[in-house]
Amino acid sequence: MLELSVGVDIGGTKIHAALVDGQGRIYVEEKLPTDSAKGADSVMERVLQSIERMLDSAPRAAQSAAIQGIGIGSAGQIDFSTGTVAFAVDTLPGWTGTRIKARTAERFPDLPVIVDNDVNCAAVAEQRIGAASGLRNFICLALGTGIGGAIIADGKLVRGTYGGAGELGHVSVDFNGPRCSCGNRGCLELYASGPGIARIAREGSFSFADSRQVIEAWLAGDSQANQVMDIVIRALASGISGFIHTFNPEAVIIGGGVAEAGERFLHSIRQETERRTSAAMWKAVQLEPAAAGNHAGVIGAALQMWHYSVLELRGEGGAG
Ligand SMILES: [Zn+2]
């Protein structure tokens, strides 16, 4: 019998839900606006209704499918053991403290529920079906509206004390830099996220509307865009070099909307990171684009159901 799980990826702008099999294939999916301004209860209700539609569509998606459970990935810092939001920024107002796992389990009492941070879920997707297949030490960077990170060391996600580990966007690459929402100065997120790139362009008084325009002009050889991207790439390389020296990974996997700039972007990051990284460390590591792409969040959310042992789901053991 075909085994399927419901995956849900909760972001600041959209909720993406899907029915996914153990190989990461999507059978049914839907995307809807998060409508986060309406508050946490409204977002949670939209998530639960989306899960319900996925479960209802299972018989049509596959003749005889057995639903294994519900896997959810959410923006913000997630306490993995309780499935509660430990902290979320203002893209999801009021989301901090939301008991995602408990409320989902109340509505769907017969199914196991796993909840983690969205980039941790993407890392699960990369490890099982993507660019980190077979790797036990790697780092995922998601360059989007912010910068998210996930760290896999000795085969396991590094979660930290309450699930907050891996906030790689808040590693400073300039201690005199602009003030960040976290309190520090010069965080990587201020340079290499979409809004960060737009900020650099604005401060240079260049007439780009957003990061997408900067990247398009850069790929076309525009000299102003070149000045902006030079800063972006040096900031990223500085950050990535720090991660490499800290974790000695086999791979750094770079995804998110900004990374869609493609191979030239990646090539530039490789070159600059090599200059900033000690030779032995550099020799051991590869910088690769995310392979699971735009769907990594929802696929990884669902793949959690096959990734963790039943013991760990009950909170009785570590990752297998
Ligand atoms: Zn910060």
Residues whose N, C-alpha, C, O or C-beta is under 5 A from the ligand:
A	BS01	ZN	G169 H170 C180 S181 C182 N184 C187
